[in-house]
């Protein structure tokens, strides 16, 4: 199934949480933190401005982005977990 977000909304697939700490200690599922980095999967066409034109999106498909821990709506499609949030809620793009 595909999802088409509206306006300036972005659908993100969270990257997997760390299984072990930097010191090599393995973490159980209950101790893992909610991921804050994900990959843009789908995005809307952009927000409609006052003049009727759409603003261009600053992110594109496959960008890795940082987003707030408890922001957005968690959904599940075809067994995969995704987060939907507005482009303005994104904190930054990870450049490699």
Rosetta silent file (secondary structure, phi, psi, omega in degrees, C-alpha in Angstrom):
SEQUENCE: XXXXXXXXXXXXXXXXXXXXXXXXXXXXXXXXXXXXXXXXXXXXXXXXXXXXXXXXXXXXXXXXXXXXXXXXXXXXXXXXXXXXXXXXXXXXXXXX
SCORE:     score description
SCORE:     0.000 S_00000001
   1 L     0.000  143.319  175.842    0.000    0.000    0.000 S_00000001
   2 L  -110.142  155.569 -179.914    1.165    3.540   -0.718 S_00000001
   3 L  -126.197  133.748  178.289    0.320    6.636    1.264 S_00000001
   4 L  -114.147  102.093 -179.802    0.027   10.133   -0.170 S_00000001
   5 L   -68.495  152.863 -179.976    0.498   12.748    2.573 S_00000001
   6 L   -93.280  151.758  174.843   -1.292   16.065    2.297 S_00000001
   7 L    46.295 -119.850 -173.887    0.293   19.521    2.106 S_00000001
   8 L  -100.999   26.730  179.417    3.565   19.748    4.070 S_00000001
   9 E   -86.564  149.672 -176.969    3.352   16.387    5.813 S_00000001
  10 E  -128.887  136.712  174.899    6.194   13.875    5.641 S_00000001
  11 E  -103.409  125.127 -175.241    6.113   10.102    6.213 S_00000001
  12 E  -119.294  136.886  172.404    9.274    8.807    7.864 S_00000001
  13 E   -97.801  111.912 -179.017   10.458    5.245    8.384 S_00000001
  14 E   -62.127  141.058  174.499   12.344    5.256   11.711 S_00000001
  15 L   -78.234  155.171 -176.204   15.785    3.700   11.654 S_00000001
  16 L   -61.296  142.523  176.071   16.378    0.821   14.065 S_00000001
  17 L   -71.398  154.304  179.917   17.229    1.658   17.677 S_00000001
  18 L   -63.047  134.847  177.454   20.690    0.757   18.963 S_00000001
  19 L   -87.200  -21.358  178.954   20.958   -2.832   20.253 S_00000001
  20 E  -144.280  158.503 -178.943   24.014   -2.136   22.377 S_00000001
  21 L   -79.665  173.816  178.187   25.706    0.789   24.054 S_00000001
  22 L   -63.157  -25.878  179.495   29.046    2.296   23.080 S_00000001
  23 L   -83.970   -2.452  176.486   30.592    0.218   25.870 S_00000001
  24 L    95.480    8.427  179.577   29.295   -3.023   24.322 S_00000001
  25 L   -84.110  126.968  178.958   26.381   -3.700   26.691 S_00000001
  26 E   -78.301  135.362 -177.705   23.393   -5.261   24.916 S_00000001
  27 L  -100.896  135.915  172.846   20.070   -3.546   25.621 S_00000001
  28 L   -73.199  163.760 -178.390   16.743   -5.366   26.038 S_00000001
  29 H   -55.571  -35.259 -177.550   13.766   -4.078   24.017 S_00000001
  30 H   -70.724  -20.991 -178.208   12.337   -2.305   27.081 S_00000001
  31 H   -96.112   -8.132 -178.389   15.519   -0.246   27.549 S_00000001
  32 L   -72.403  140.520  177.220   15.885    0.912   23.951 S_00000001
  33 L   -82.940  151.939  176.527   15.176    4.567   23.283 S_00000001
  34 L   -65.463  131.769 -177.996   12.699    5.634   20.645 S_00000001
  35 L   -65.293  149.955  178.294   14.679    6.440   17.468 S_00000001
  36 L  -117.858    0.158  178.456   15.017   10.058   16.420 S_00000001
  37 E  -118.559  135.807  179.049   16.513    9.486   12.971 S_00000001
  38 E  -149.034  174.277 -178.871   14.529    8.189   10.048 S_00000001
  39 E  -110.196  133.653  178.291   14.354    8.067    6.279 S_00000001
  40 E   -69.644  124.198 -178.841   11.802   10.081    4.279 S_00000001
  41 E  -104.451  -49.967  177.709    9.566    7.631    2.427 S_00000001
  42 E  -135.208  155.526  176.230    6.703    9.794    1.153 S_00000001
  43 E  -149.841  155.002  179.751    5.984   13.500    1.291 S_00000001
  44 L   -77.669  177.310 -177.680    3.213   15.863    0.361 S_00000001
  45 L   -76.683  -11.035 -178.413    3.350   18.482   -2.412 S_00000001
  46 L   117.054  157.633 -177.520    4.078   21.369   -0.008 S_00000001
  47 L   -75.261  140.995  176.782    2.083   23.855    2.013 S_00000001
  48 E   -80.380  124.883 -179.468   -0.272   26.233    0.219 S_00000001
  49 L   -85.471  175.089 -178.735    0.806   29.817    0.842 S_00000001
  50 L   -60.854  -30.404 -179.156   -1.445   32.872    1.142 S_00000001
  51 L   -83.749    1.887  177.803   -0.980   33.689   -2.558 S_00000001
  52 L    92.318   -8.999  178.989   -2.256   30.209   -3.548 S_00000001
  53 L   -87.679  156.036  178.624    1.117   28.832   -4.638 S_00000001
  54 E   -91.806  135.984  175.577    2.712   25.800   -3.005 S_00000001
  55 L   -77.757  139.864  179.021    5.949   26.198   -1.076 S_00000001
  56 L   -70.395  144.334  178.168    8.669   23.773   -2.149 S_00000001
  57 L   -77.108  143.103  179.403    9.557   21.032    0.323 S_00000001
  58 L   -86.095  -13.608  178.325   13.054   21.222    1.857 S_00000001
  59 L  -111.273  160.180  176.946   13.367   17.444    2.128 S_00000001
  60 L  -134.248  169.920 -179.057   13.225   14.809   -0.577 S_00000001
  61 L   -57.201  140.143  179.588   12.683   11.070   -0.703 S_00000001
  62 L    75.755    2.568  172.699   15.431    8.985    0.979 S_00000001
  63 L   -67.799  140.378  171.392   16.783   11.926    3.032 S_00000001
  64 E   -91.554  126.825 -175.548   17.761   10.911    6.558 S_00000001
  65 E  -126.124  157.140  174.546   16.190   13.363    8.977 S_00000001
  66 E  -105.490  133.659  179.710   16.193   14.020   12.717 S_00000001
  67 E  -135.675  157.570 -179.225   12.813   14.499   14.368 S_00000001
  68 L   -62.352  147.467 -176.209   11.620   15.015   17.976 S_00000001
  69 L   -55.854  -48.108 -171.490   11.142   11.842   20.037 S_00000001
  70 L  -112.767   35.226 -179.241    7.488   12.230   20.880 S_00000001
  71 L  -110.690  152.531  175.887    6.245   14.219   17.891 S_00000001
  72 L    89.988  178.768  179.731    4.085   13.030   15.023 S_00000001
  73 E  -114.242  125.547  177.899    1.646   10.170   14.600 S_00000001
  74 E   -83.788  131.029  177.699    2.840    6.575   14.617 S_00000001
  75 E  -134.382  164.236  176.677    1.153    4.349   12.024 S_00000001
  76 E  -129.461  126.294  178.708    1.666    0.837   10.683 S_00000001
  77 E  -128.745  124.497  179.930    1.300   -0.048    6.990 S_00000001
  78 L    51.262   39.448  177.458    1.885   -3.571    5.700 S_00000001
  79 L    80.824   -1.000  178.934    3.682   -4.500    8.937 S_00000001
  80 E  -103.700  141.485  178.768    6.111   -1.539    8.755 S_00000001
  81 E   -93.435  137.071  179.269    6.104    1.284   11.310 S_00000001
  82 E  -135.715  162.474  174.992    6.096    4.893   10.106 S_00000001
  83 E  -125.135  131.512  176.069    5.797    8.364   11.613 S_00000001
  84 E  -108.741  127.947  175.128    3.787   11.169    9.973 S_00000001
  85 E  -151.065  168.338  179.423    4.641   14.757   10.870 S_00000001
  86 E   -76.665  151.629  178.823    4.776   18.207    9.374 S_00000001
  87 H   -58.604  -36.032 -178.801    7.916   19.353    7.590 S_00000001
  88 H   -68.241  -16.569  177.896    8.235   22.218   10.071 S_00000001
  89 H   -82.269  -15.683  179.670    8.512   19.675   12.939 S_00000001
  90 E   -67.548  143.541 -177.850   11.692   18.172   11.462 S_00000001
  91 E   -94.074  -27.505 -179.846   14.871   19.228   13.264 S_00000001
  92 E   175.413  168.833  177.470   17.390   18.671   10.482 S_00000001
  93 E  -106.917  131.668  179.165   18.723   16.620    7.584 S_00000001
  94 E   -84.395  121.043  177.950   21.620   14.215    8.230 S_00000001
  95 L  -104.472  135.542 -179.378   24.355   14.737    5.637 S_00000001
  96 L  -116.507    0.000    0.000   26.923   12.013    5.079 S_00000001
